[in-house]
């Protein structure tokens, strides 16, 4: 959780001014939300590799410059780190530093 805590602090409670306008379609948004929720649930059960799978799918269905896109990526960083994939976590953190939301 170490790396992700830094980013969570910046996202939790942050007022969303742009919203999720960048979503490609309602269908993609719904798929992204479902995969994101499944990824969080898997993470909370300690199933980090399964969580990564769900979150990577969610990431493909949501455009990155949106609040949901940022949240999915934050959880993906957390899952990478928990699964021992620190290099992937660090690389994604570097991308998140430039996230607009």
ROKOL-332496 format. One record per atom (N, C-alpha, C, O): atom name; x, y, z. Coordinates in nm, 3 decimals, padded with zeros to 5 digits, always signed. Layout:
N
atom_X_Y_Z
CA_X_Y_Z .
...
This chain:
101
atom_X_Y_Z
N_+00.081_-00.121_+00.000 .
CA_+00.000_+00.000_+00.000 .
C_+00.085_+00.127_+00.000 .
O_+00.032_+00.236_-00.023 .
N_+00.213_+00.115_+00.025 .
CA_+00.299_+00.232_+00.041 .
C_+00.289_+00.334_-00.070 .
O_+00.256_+00.450_-00.044 .
N_+00.316_+00.293_-00.193 .
CA_+00.313_+00.387_-00.305 .
C_+00.173_+00.441_-00.330 .
O_+00.155_+00.560_-00.355 .
N_+00.077_+00.354_-00.321 .
CA_-00.059_+00.396_-00.354 .
C_-00.114_+00.495_-00.252 .
O_-00.195_+00.580_-00.288 .
N_-00.073_+00.486_-00.126 .
CA_-00.123_+00.578_-00.025 .
C_-00.095_+00.722_-00.063 .
O_-00.177_+00.811_-00.040 .
N_+00.021_+00.745_-00.121 .
CA_+00.058_+00.880_-00.161 .
C_-00.045_+00.934_-00.260 .
O_-00.089_+01.048_-00.250 .
N_-00.081_+00.849_-00.357 .
CA_-00.174_+00.893_-00.458 .
C_-00.317_+00.896_-00.408 .
O_-00.394_+00.985_-00.447 .
N_-00.356_+00.800_-00.321 .
CA_-00.491_+00.799_-00.267 .
C_-00.521_+00.929_-00.196 .
O_-00.632_+00.983_-00.208 .
N_-00.426_+00.980_-00.121 .
CA_-00.448_+01.104_-00.047 .
C_-00.489_+01.217_-00.140 .
O_-00.570_+01.302_-00.103 .
N_-00.433_+01.219_-00.260 .
CA_-00.466_+01.323_-00.355 .
C_-00.599_+01.303_-00.424 .
O_-00.657_+01.399_-00.475 .
N_-00.649_+01.181_-00.428 .
CA_-00.772_+01.152_-00.499 .
C_-00.894_+01.143_-00.409 .
O_-01.002_+01.188_-00.447 .
N_-00.878_+01.086_-00.291 .
CA_-00.992_+01.070_-00.201 .
C_-01.039_+01.208_-00.156 .
O_-00.961_+01.289_-00.106 .
N_-01.164_+01.231_-00.174 .
CA_-01.222_+01.357_-00.129 .
C_-01.199_+01.473_-00.224 .
O_-01.251_+01.582_-00.201 .
N_-01.123_+01.452_-00.331 .
CA_-01.098_+01.561_-00.425 .
C_-01.226_+01.591_-00.502 .
O_-01.294_+01.500_-00.551 .
N_-01.257_+01.716_-00.513 .
CA_-01.378_+01.755_-00.586 .
C_-01.354_+01.733_-00.735 .
O_-01.255_+01.781_-00.790 .
N_-01.443_+01.661_-00.798 .
CA_-01.431_+01.631_-00.941 .
C_-01.494_+01.746_-01.020 .
O_-01.615_+01.769_-01.012 .
N_-01.414_+01.817_-01.094 .
CA_-01.467_+01.928_-01.172 .
C_-01.492_+01.891_-01.317 .
O_-01.579_+01.951_-01.382 .
N_-01.419_+01.795_-01.370 .
CA_-01.436_+01.758_-01.510 .
C_-01.535_+01.645_-01.529 .
O_-01.589_+01.629_-01.639 .
N_-01.559_+01.567_-01.426 .
CA_-01.650_+01.454_-01.436 .
C_-01.596_+01.345_-01.525 .
O_-01.475_+01.336_-01.548 .
N_-01.683_+01.265_-01.575 .
CA_-01.642_+01.154_-01.660 .
C_-01.683_+01.178_-01.805 .
O_-01.727_+01.086_-01.874 .
N_-01.669_+01.303_-01.850 .
CA_-01.707_+01.337_-01.987 .
C_-01.626_+01.262_-02.091 .
O_-01.671_+01.245_-02.204 .
N_-01.506_+01.217_-02.054 .
CA_-01.417_+01.155_-02.151 .
C_-01.451_+01.009_-02.182 .
O_-01.379_+00.945_-02.258 .
N_-01.556_+00.956_-02.126 .
CA_-01.591_+00.817_-02.152 .
C_-01.632_+00.799_-02.297 .
O_-01.704_+00.883_-02.352 .
N_-01.587_+00.692_-02.360 .
CA_-01.616_+00.667_-02.500 .
C_-01.764_+00.636_-02.522 .
O_-01.822_+00.682_-02.620 .
N_-01.826_+00.561_-02.435 .
CA_-01.967_+00.527_-02.450 .
C_-02.021_+00.478_-02.317 .
O_-01.946_+00.445_-02.225 .
N_-02.153_+00.475_-02.309 .
CA_-02.217_+00.423_-02.188 .
C_-02.181_+00.276_-02.165 .
O_-02.162_+00.233_-02.051 .
N_-02.172_+00.200_-02.273 .
CA_-02.139_+00.059_-02.261 .
C_-01.998_+00.042_-02.205 .
O_-01.976_-00.040_-02.115 .
N_-01.903_+00.117_-02.256 .
CA_-01.766_+00.110_-02.204 .
C_-01.761_+00.153_-02.058 .
O_-01.689_+00.093_-01.978 .
N_-01.836_+00.257_-02.025 .
CA_-01.840_+00.304_-01.888 .
C_-01.893_+00.196_-01.795 .
O_-01.836_+00.171_-01.688 .
N_-02.002_+00.131_-01.835 .
CA_-02.061_+00.026_-01.752 .
C_-01.964_-00.092_-01.735 .
O_-01.948_-00.145_-01.626 .
N_-01.900_-00.131_-01.845 .
CA_-01.801_-00.241_-01.838 .
C_-01.684_-00.201_-01.748 .
O_-01.636_-00.282_-01.668 .
N_-01.640_-00.078_-01.760 .
CA_-01.529_-00.031_-01.677 .
C_-01.567_-00.035_-01.529 .
O_-01.489_-00.080_-01.446 .
N_-01.686_+00.011_-01.497 .
CA_-01.733_+00.011_-01.358 .
C_-01.743_-00.130_-01.303 .
O_-01.703_-00.156_-01.189 .
N_-01.797_-00.222_-01.382 .
CA_-01.812_-00.361_-01.337 .
C_-01.675_-00.425_-01.312 .
O_-01.654_-00.491_-01.211 .
N_-01.583_-00.405_-01.404 .
CA_-01.450_-00.463_-01.389 .
C_-01.375_-00.398_-01.272 .
O_-01.303_-00.465_-01.198 .
N_-01.392_-00.268_-01.256 .
CA_-01.330_-00.197_-01.144 .
C_-01.381_-00.252_-01.011 .
O_-01.303_-00.281_-00.920 .
N_-01.513_-00.268_-01.000 .
CA_-01.570_-00.320_-00.875 .
C_-01.524_-00.463_-00.849 .
O_-01.496_-00.498_-00.734 .
N_-01.517_-00.544_-00.954 .
CA_-01.468_-00.682_-00.937 .
C_-01.321_-00.681_-00.896 .
O_-01.278_-00.763_-00.815 .
N_-01.244_-00.589_-00.952 .
CA_-01.102_-00.578_-00.916 .
C_-01.082_-00.537_-00.771 .
O_-00.997_-00.591_-00.702 .
N_-01.160_-00.442_-00.727 .
CA_-01.152_-00.400_-00.585 .
C_-01.190_-00.514_-00.492 .
O_-01.123_-00.539_-00.392 .
N_-01.298_-00.584_-00.528 .
CA_-01.344_-00.696_-00.443 .
C_-01.237_-00.805_-00.437 .
O_-01.210_-00.859_-00.330 .
N_-01.177_-00.837_-00.551 .
CA_-01.070_-00.938_-00.553 .
C_-00.952_-00.893_-00.468 .
O_-00.894_-00.972_-00.395 .
N_-00.917_-00.766_-00.479 .
CA_-00.806_-00.713_-00.398 .
C_-00.836_-00.728_-00.250 .
O_-00.751_-00.773_-00.173 .
N_-00.956_-00.690_-00.210 .
CA_-00.994_-00.695_-00.069 .
C_-01.000_-00.838_-00.015 .
O_-00.993_-00.858_+00.106 .
N_-01.013_-00.936_-00.104 .
CA_-01.008_-01.078_-00.064 .
C_-00.864_-01.130_-00.065 .
O_-00.840_-01.246_-00.032 .
N_-00.770_-01.046_-00.104 .
CA_-00.630_-01.087_-00.109 .
C_-00.593_-01.158_-00.239 .
O_-00.486_-01.218_-00.248 .
N_-00.679_-01.152_-00.337 .
CA_-00.655_-01.216_-00.467 .
C_-00.597_-01.111_-00.562 .
O_-00.665_-01.061_-00.652 .
N_-00.469_-01.078_-00.540 .
CA_-00.407_-00.966_-00.608 .
C_-00.390_-00.988_-00.758 .
O_-00.410_-00.895_-00.836 .
N_-00.353_-01.107_-00.799 .
CA_-00.336_-01.133_-00.944 .
C_-00.470_-01.124_-01.016 .
O_-00.478_-01.070_-01.127 .
N_-00.574_-01.177_-00.955 .
CA_-00.707_-01.167_-01.015 .
C_-00.751_-01.021_-01.019 .
O_-00.813_-00.976_-01.116 .
N_-00.720_-00.948_-00.915 .
CA_-00.752_-00.806_-00.910 .
C_-00.684_-00.733_-01.026 .
O_-00.746_-00.648_-01.090 .
N_-00.559_-00.764_-01.051 .
CA_-00.486_-00.702_-01.163 .
C_-00.558_-00.730_-01.295 .
O_-00.572_-00.640_-01.378 .
N_-00.601_-00.852_-01.314 .
CA_-00.671_-00.887_-01.438 .
C_-00.796_-00.802_-01.458 .
O_-00.817_-00.747_-01.566 .
N_-00.878_-00.792_-01.355 .
CA_-00.999_-00.712_-01.365 .
C_-00.967_-00.565_-01.389 .
O_-01.029_-00.499_-01.474 .
N_-00.871_-00.514_-01.315 .
CA_-00.839_-00.371_-01.325 .
C_-00.775_-00.335_-01.458 .
O_-00.797_-00.226_-01.510 .
N_-00.697_-00.426_-01.514 .
CA_-00.639_-00.400_-01.646 .
C_-00.749_-00.396_-01.752 .
O_-00.742_-00.316_-01.845 .
N_-00.850_-00.480_-01.739 .
CA_-00.964_-00.476_-01.832 .
C_-01.040_-00.345_-01.814 .
O_-01.076_-00.280_-01.912 .
N_-01.063_-00.306_-01.689 .
CA_-01.133_-00.180_-01.663 .
C_-01.056_-00.064_-01.725 .
O_-01.116_+00.027_-01.783 .
N_-00.927_-00.067_-01.713 .
CA_-00.842_+00.039_-01.768 .
C_-00.858_+00.050_-01.920 .
O_-00.852_+00.160_-01.975 .
N_-00.878_-00.063_-01.987 .
CA_-00.896_-00.061_-02.132 .
C_-01.031_-00.003_-02.173 .
O_-01.045_+00.051_-02.283 .
N_-01.131_-00.013_-02.085 .
CA_-01.266_+00.033_-02.117 .
C_-01.291_+00.179_-02.079 .
O_-01.394_+00.235_-02.114 .
N_-01.199_+00.239_-02.009 .
CA_-01.219_+00.376_-01.965 .
C_-01.105_+00.462_-02.020 .
O_-00.990_+00.418_-02.024 .
N_-01.139_+00.583_-02.061 .
CA_-01.033_+00.672_-02.106 .
C_-00.959_+00.724_-01.984 .
O_-01.019_+00.753_-01.880 .
N_-00.830_+00.734_-01.997 .
CA_-00.745_+00.766_-01.883 .
C_-00.770_+00.905_-01.824 .
O_-00.770_+00.918_-01.701 .
N_-00.792_+01.009_-01.904 .
CA_-00.812_+01.140_-01.841 .
C_-00.956_+01.159_-01.790 .
O_-01.028_+01.246_-01.838 .
N_-00.994_+01.078_-01.694 .
CA_-01.124_+01.091_-01.628 .
C_-01.105_+01.052_-01.483 .
O_-01.005_+00.989_-01.448 .
N_-01.200_+01.089_-01.400 .
CA_-01.185_+01.053_-01.258 .
C_-01.188_+00.902_-01.238 .
O_-01.112_+00.849_-01.157 .
N_-01.276_+00.832_-01.311 .
CA_-01.279_+00.686_-01.299 .
C_-01.149_+00.626_-01.352 .
O_-01.096_+00.531_-01.293 .
N_-01.099_+00.679_-01.462 .
CA_-00.972_+00.630_-01.517 .
C_-00.859_+00.644_-01.416 .
O_-00.777_+00.553_-01.400 .
N_-00.854_+00.757_-01.347 .
CA_-00.752_+00.777_-01.245 .
C_-00.769_+00.682_-01.128 .
O_-00.671_+00.627_-01.076 .
N_-00.892_+00.662_-01.085 .
CA_-00.920_+00.573_-00.973 .
C_-00.883_+00.429_-01.006 .
O_-00.823_+00.360_-00.924 .
N_-00.918_+00.384_-01.127 .
CA_-00.882_+00.248_-01.170 .
C_-00.731_+00.231_-01.167 .
O_-00.680_+00.128_-01.121 .
N_-00.660_+00.330_-01.215 .
CA_-00.514_+00.321_-01.219 .
C_-00.452_+00.321_-01.079 .
O_-00.351_+00.253_-01.055 .
N_-00.511_+00.396_-00.988 .
CA_-00.463_+00.396_-00.849 .
C_-00.475_+00.257_-00.789 .
O_-00.382_+00.207_-00.726 .
N_-00.590_+00.195_-00.809 .
CA_-00.611_+00.059_-00.757 .
C_-00.518_-00.040_-00.826 .
O_-00.472_-00.137_-00.765 .
N_-00.491_-00.016_-00.954 .
CA_-00.399_-00.104_-01.026 .
C_-00.258_-00.093_-00.970 .
O_-00.189_-00.194_-00.958 .
N_-00.215_+00.027_-00.936 .
CA_-00.085_+00.045_-00.871 .
C_-00.080_-00.036_-00.742 .
O_+00.017_-00.106_-00.714 .
N_-00.186_-00.025_-00.664 .
CA_-00.195_-00.095_-00.535 .
C_-00.189_-00.246_-00.555 .
O_-00.119_-00.316_-00.482 .
N_-00.261_-00.296_-00.654 .
CA_-00.262_-00.439_-00.681 .
C_-00.126_-00.487_-00.731 .
O_-00.078_-00.593_-00.690 .
N_-00.064_-00.409_-00.820 .
CA_+00.071_-00.444_-00.866 .
C_+00.167_-00.456_-00.749 .
O_+00.242_-00.553_-00.738 .
N_+00.164_-00.357_-00.662 .
CA_+00.254_-00.358_-00.548 .
C_+00.226_-00.477_-00.456 .
O_+00.320_-00.543_-00.410 .
N_+00.099_-00.505_-00.430 .
CA_+00.062_-00.617_-00.342 .
C_+00.103_-00.751_-00.402 .
O_+00.134_-00.845_-00.329 .
N_+00.103_-00.759_-00.535 .
CA_+00.140_-00.884_-00.604 .
C_+00.291_-00.895_-00.625 .
O_+00.339_-00.991_-00.684 .
N_+00.365_-00.796_-00.577 .
CA_+00.511_-00.800_-00.589 .
C_+00.562_-00.750_-00.723 .
O_+00.678_-00.772_-00.757 .
N_+00.477_-00.683_-00.799 .
CA_+00.517_-00.630_-00.929 .
C_+00.550_-00.481_-00.915 .
O_+00.485_-00.395_-00.975 .
N_+00.652_-00.454_-00.837 .
CA_+00.689_-00.317_-00.803 .
C_+00.729_-00.234_-00.925 .
O_+00.698_-00.115_-00.931 .
N_+00.797_-00.294_-01.021 .
CA_+00.837_-00.219_-01.141 .
C_+00.715_-00.166_-01.216 .
O_+00.713_-00.051_-01.259 .
N_+00.613_-00.250_-01.231 .
CA_+00.490_-00.206_-01.297 .
C_+00.421_-00.097_-01.215 .
O_+00.368_+00.000_-01.271 .
N_+00.422_-00.113_-01.083 .
CA_+00.360_-00.014_-00.996 .
C_+00.430_+00.121_-01.011 .
O_+00.365_+00.225_-01.022 .
N_+00.561_+00.120_-01.011 .
CA_+00.638_+00.245_-01.023 .
C_+00.616_+00.312_-01.159 .
O_+00.602_+00.433_-01.168 .
N_+00.614_+00.231_-01.264 .
CA_+00.592_+00.285_-01.398 .
C_+00.455_+00.352_-01.408 .
O_+00.443_+00.461_-01.464 .
N_+00.354_+00.287_-01.353 .
CA_+00.220_+00.345_-01.356 .
C_+00.212_+00.470_-01.268 .
O_+00.141_+00.565_-01.302 .
N_+00.282_+00.470_-01.156 .
CA_+00.286_+00.589_-01.070 .
C_+00.344_+00.709_-01.146 .
O_+00.294_+00.821_-01.133 .
N_+00.446_+00.684_-01.224 .
CA_+00.507_+00.792_-01.303 .
C_+00.407_+00.849_-01.403 .
O_+00.406_+00.969_-01.428 .
N_+00.322_+00.763_-01.459 .
CA_+00.219_+00.810_-01.551 .
C_+00.111_+00.887_-01.476 .
O_+00.057_+00.986_-01.528 .
N_+00.078_+00.843_-01.356 .
CA_-00.028_+00.908_-01.278 .
C_+00.010_+01.047_-01.231 .
O_-00.077_+01.132_-01.210 .
N_+00.136_+01.070_-01.214 .
CA_+00.181_+01.204_-01.173 .
C_+00.134_+01.308_-01.273 .
O_+00.110_+01.424_-01.237 .
N_+00.119_+01.268_-01.398 .
CA_+00.076_+01.358_-01.504 .
C_-00.074_+01.352_-01.529 .
O_-00.122_+01.419_-01.621 .
N_-00.149_+01.275_-01.450 .
CA_-00.293_+01.261_-01.471 .
C_-00.361_+01.395_-01.442 .
O_-00.332_+01.458_-01.340 .
N_-00.452_+01.440_-01.530 .
CA_-00.513_+01.572_-01.514 .
C_-00.613_+01.585_-01.399 .
O_-00.643_+01.697_-01.358 .
N_-00.665_+01.474_-01.347 .
CA_-00.769_+01.483_-01.245 .
C_-00.709_+01.451_-01.111 .
O_-00.779_+01.452_-01.010 .
